[in-house]
Amino acid sequence: MDKKKRRKKRWLIVAVVVLVVLLIAAFIYTPALPEVAKIADQMENVGGDLYFYGESDVGFIIYPGAKADERSYAYIAQQINKEGHTVIIPNIPLHMAVYGPKQGLEIMEDNPEIEKWFLIGHSLGGLPISQIAAEQPEKLEGIAFVASLMFLDLSCTDISAIRITAEHDGVMPDKMMESNLNYLPENSISVMIEGANHNQFGAYWHPGFDGKATITWKEQQDQMIALILDFFNEQINGESEVSE
């Protein structure tokens, strides 16, 4: 075999290896902790999306972070559902929230009994909630960015927004987290949870990179839930301003 053919064969092998690695990476995700997976088992599976149905006219859609098992957010869904609200966790293709805006809009269309919609996005999950809020703000009452960036300019919208950060976030650098704060709607607040880190906003097996949390994942999520429900209390309990 001459040098040219050997070189071509080597490049072909490299290309195949790279393709295999990319395919494996596409289907690898961070699995939920067992105790939260059990909560997810109680949720109704509707076309792959996980539902806790409530009795109120309020609905929450929770967008997971990148490569995070959607079941990791089942505890959050359960606690919000205890307040009487419907909570949905979309089953995003390849566990990448970037594919989520269309899915969220379809969920809203499929549940016309819900009059007030709120979106929660963890990490990269802030991207789809930004896109929905920018393109169809009339469908929403409020959005919650959890350890996430401000992806699109929402400063001219009337949507209420809460931004929650973690004291020991080792995934999102402070400089990155503080960028584009002017994109937030006028009716917005920013709150930092002391002792929290990035990954504990989802109850999954944590990858090695992140700051060390000094509170448990459940304590962190309980604080996050309380902040969100308190901030949106007026919209939840008042008359809906969402236009049809």
N, C-alpha and C positions, 0 to 999 in steps of 0.2 A: 504494500500500500504506500503510495507516494505521500510526501509531506502535505500537499494540498488536500488530499482526501482525508488524511488523519486529522488535519486542522478542522475540516468541515464536520467530521464525525464528533470531535470534541465539542464544537459549538452546538451541535445538535443535542448532545447529551446534557450540556449546560442548560439549553433552552427547555428541555423536558423536565429537568430537575426544578428549575425556576417555576415552571407551570404547575408542577405538582405541589410545590411549597405554597404558591398562591391559592391553589384550590383548597388545600388543607386549611390555610389561614381563613379562607372565606367561610368555612363551616365550623371553626373552633370558636367557642364562646365561653364566658365565665359562668359556671353553673351556680344556681341558687343554693343557699344553705338548706340543709334538710328540713329544719323547722319551718322555714318559709315556703318551701316546696309543698309541704303538707297543707298549708293555708291555701296555696294555689289550687290544690286538688279539690277544694271546696267551691271554687269558682266555676261558673258555667262556661263551657267552651263553645263559642259561636264562630264557626268558620276559622278557628285557630286563635281568635281573640278571646281574652279571659274577662268574664263579667261577674261583678257583684251587683245584682239589681237592687235598687232602692225604691222607696215609696214617694219620694219628693220629685219635683220637676227639675232637679239639679243633677247634672252629670259631670264627672271628671274623667279626663283621658290622661293616663300617665305614660309618657314616652321614656323608655329605658335609655341608659347610656350606651355608647358603642360597644358591641360584642358582649353585652350583658344579657343574661337569661331574663326574659320578661317576668318569670315567676319570682325573681328577686324583689319585686316591688309589691308582692301580694300582701304583706303586712300593712303597708301604707294604704293599699286599696281596702283592706278589711276595716281599718280604723276609720277611714272616711265614710265607708259604707254604714258603719254603726251609727252615724249621724243621720241616716236615712237616705243617703244619696247613691245614685248609680255610679259605679266606677269601672272603667274599662282599661285594660292593658293590651295594646295592640301586639299582635305577633308579627313583628317587622321582618321582611325578607333579609336573610343572612345576619340578623341581629344588628342591622345598621340603620339607625334612626333617620339617616338622610333620605331613606325611601318612604318615610312616614306621612308626609302631608296629605297625599291622596287618600291614604287609608283612614286618616282621622276624619276627613270630610265625609267619606263614605259611612263611617260609624255614626256621624251626626245625622246624616240623611236616613239611616236605617232605624233611628230611634227618635221619631218625631214627637213622642210624648215628653221628651226632655226639652225644656224651654230655656234653660240657662246652662251654658257650657263653660267649663274651666279646663285649661290645659296645664299640665305639669311636665317639665322637661328636665331630666338629669343629664348633665354633661353635654354630649352631642345631641341629646334629646331636646336641647334648646333650639336646634336648627328647625325641625318641623313645626314647633309651636310658633317660631318667628315667622315662618313662611305663611302659615295659616292666618296669623294675626295681621300680617301685611297685606295679604291678598283678599281675605274675607273677614275683616274685623267685626262686621255686623253680626256674625254668627257667635261671637264670644262675649263673655262677661269679664273674664280675667285670665291671666297667665302667670305661671310661677317658673322662674329660672332657678334651677337648683345646681350650684357649682357649675355654671354654664356661662358661655360668652354671649354678648349681644351681637347676633348675627346680622340683623336687618334694622333699619331705622324705623322705629315705631313711635317716635316722639310726637307725631301729629295725630295719633289714634286716641280714641276715648277709652281704650281698654285699661283696666286696672292691672298693675303688674307688681309682683314681689320678687325680689332677687335675694336668694339665700346662699351664703358662702360658708366655708369651713375654715376654722382657725389653722388647722394643720394640713391644708390641701397641698399635697405634693405632686399632683398631676397637672393642675392649672396654676401656672406661676402668677404671682400677684399682679405683675405688670400686664399680663394677658387678661386677667380677670377684671382689671380696672379699665381696660380699653373699651371705647364706644359706650360709656355709660350714658352719654347724651342721646343714645338710641332709645332709651327707656321712655315709656309714655309719661306724661306729666303726672298722672296719679300713680306714683310708684314709690316703693321704699326698698332699701337694701339692709339686710340683717345678717350678721355673722354669728354662727353657732360656736361657742367656745368649746374646745376639746374635740371638735369634730374633724374628720378628714374627708377626702373626696369620695372614696369608694364605699364608705358606710351609708351613703344615701341609698345604696342598693345592698340588700343582704345577700351577697355572693362571696364565693371564695376569692379573696383579694389577691391580685397580682403583687409582686414584690415592691413595685414602685408606688409610693404614696407616703405622706407624712404619717406619723404614729398618732392614732387617736387616743385620747385619755378618757373617753366615755364609750359606752357600748353602742353597737349599731342600733339597738332598740331605743336607747335613750336619745340618740341622735335623731332617729326617725320620728320619735314622739314629739320632740321639739319642733322639727320641721312641719309636721302635721298641724300642730297647734298654731304655729305662725301663719300657715296658709289659711286655715279655717277662720282664725281671728281677723286676718286682713280682709278676707272676702266676705265677712259676716253680713255686711250691709247688702251686698249684691245677692247673696244666698237667700236672705230672709225678706228682701224687698221685692218690689215688682220688677219683672224682667224688662230690660231696655233693648233686648235683642230684637231687631226688626226682621220680619219674615221676607 
